[in-house]
């Protein structure tokens, strides 16, 4: 067995782990990261950027939102069913964290809301400009995976500060002595067992989005059936389970809901093309929400969860498709760009020919319903009612914004089933506002910290979409808080 001595051990080198390691090293600690994969960044490498409030980027864009205002909005959104001290500390640190990243060489293209729309559109009126989108390596338009540049700069900073990163070396156990975390047991890629001793251990393993069994046990969803979440390889819930094994309190686990197509990255154009405020129905053929809200992925994921079979269907006709091709989509985002429909026909025909199960095309509404598995009579009646309201220019059912009241009347008709999705899991380990792990009766376990999605329990039952970038923001800031607090504790030894 190999033995290692260090000041602070960080379990996993994703976004929260890197933030913890850098902040601890900046405060004089000797830090070792144990990373199970062969690279850093974890799930953050698929993202675009974090939340920040009070940053220099916001000030330069004359965004007036203050940390205190963001804190209140967050707490109102969650109905105060979350740790107010944690939320407060997070928001008041978040602006400085953006500037901290800029000092490392991270560049941002600006700060925005998650989705763009006319200023007078009610669906977006509560959104705040908090999302700091990372400038991609080499420039160009931002999109999915833009944040890879940020994790690269952070990794370089960690190495510069002397942080030791042990790749392909997963941790299997926390070592406890007299009720305190004093190290970990790990194994390197050669199969050699390592006993590492330290003054503090920081867990940052990224939740359990890649663990179908844990998803089934800890949430109301079943992977591949009722939820199609991103399953970033390696996100098995290791840190959560290790914390529970040494007495950590068990907080409610949930999934960070959104919606998407199964295997959406291989059907990316269709995934974005149908995220439009056309006609949305459930399996009974009935509308279930105002479609001008569908860009709010949290609200839409929640709504789909409540429908029969936890599925929904987006429908447009050939006339609406022609409009999208000519003028672009009604809803545009950094994730799904404006030129989606330039490539729609190619992707549609390819997927239709391959028998991609969520989509169908037909010349009549009856045939469309039959192909998609939607109640025929229900859909026919709904389309007729909807078209009448479009002709009147007013949605009597949900008061959908009238600019999106566009009838479904000219074949061929296109339909795409929408499933509940998630970015990953959240919650699991009970922590205080200092990110110290606590037992079920709220007693601190000395030397043990948990950060990022292993411990993120500040969203309540829904991701606060009104303050975009919250997941990556919490990862960064909880990591910084843990690293600083763990480093400060070194003087106690």
C-alpha positions, 0 to 999 in steps of 0.5 A: 500500500502506498501512503500519502500525506497532504493538508487537504484531499479533494475527491474529484476534479470537476468544477466544484473540486477544482474551485475547492482545490484552487481556493485552498491552495491560494490560502497556503494549503497543500492539496491533492485531488483524486480524480477517477477519470483521465481529465478534469472538469467532469459535467462542467465540460458540457456546460456553458457558464455559471451564475454571477451577481455583482461581477465586473461583467454585469457592471460593464453591461449596466446590469443593476441586479444586486446579490441581495435582490438575487437572494430574495428572488431565490428564496421567494422562488423556493418558498424558503424551504432551503438554507437561507444562510447558504443561499445568502453566502453563495450569492454574495460570493458569486460576483467575486468568483466571476472576477476570480475566474477572469484573473485566471484567464477565463473570458466571458462573452457577456452576461445574459438570460438563458433564452432570448425573446422580445422584452414584452413577452410575459414568459421571460419577464422574471428572468435576470441577467446572471448567466456568464457565458464562457468564451469558447477556446479560440473564439467563435459563437458560444454553445454547449461545451463552451465551459471546457475553456473555463475548466482548462484555465482552472486546471492550469491554475491548480497546477501552477499553485502546486495542486497534485492531481492523481488521475484514474485514482478513484476513492472508495472510502473515507478514513475516520478517527475519533469521529473526524475525517482524516483521509481516504482509501483510493486505488490507482490505475495500476491497481495499487491501493493508496492510503492518503492522510489529511486534515480535511476531505472535500467531497465533490463527485458530482452526484448520481446522474450516471447511476440508474439504480440510485436514481430509482431508489432516491427519486420518483424516476426511472432512467430510460423510462420516465426520465432521460437525463444526461448521464455523464460517465462516472457520476455514480454517487460515490461521494454521497454514499461515502458520506452516508457511510460515515454518518452524514445526514441524508437530504432529499435527492431529486433530479434537476429537471428539464425536457429533451428527446431520448439520445438527444445529442444525436438528434440535436436539431430536432430537439431544438426545432420542436422547442417552439411555442407551437401546439403542445399536447399530452397523451390524451390530445389535450393542451396542458400549459401555455406554450409561450412558457416552453423555453423555461425548461424547468417549468416544462419538465415539471409540467410533462412530469404531471402528464399521463405517462410523463410525456408530451407532444409538440406539433407543427404543420407545414405552414409553420415549418415554412415560416420557421425556415424563412424567419428562423425559430420563434425561440432562440437560445445559445444552446439551440441556435437560430439556424436550426431549421436550415438543417431540419429537412436533412435531420428529419428525413434521416431520423424518420427513415431510421424509425426514430420512435419519438417522431412522426409525420402524417397528412391528417391529424387523425393519422398523426395521432395514431402514429404517435400514440395520442388519443385520436378523438382528443387530438382532433377536438383539441386542434379544432378548438385551438385553431378557432382560438387562433382565428380569434387571436386569443387563447381562452384556455391559457392566455398564451401570448397572441404572437404565437397563436398560429393554427395547425391546419395544413398538412403534412403535420409533424409531431415529436414526443417530449420526455422528462429530462434532467441535467443530473441529480442534486442533493444527498449530503447535509451541509451547513453554510460553511459546506461542513458535512453534518449528521442527521441531527445537525452536528458537524463531522469535523474535517469533512466537507461536501460541495457541488451537486453532492450537496446542492439542496438549495433549489427546493423542488425546482431549479430556479430558472429565473436566475440562470447559471445556478448549477455551475454557480453553486458548484464554483462557489460552494467549492471556494467556500469549502476550500477557504474554510478547510485551509483556515482550519489548518491553523487548528492543528 
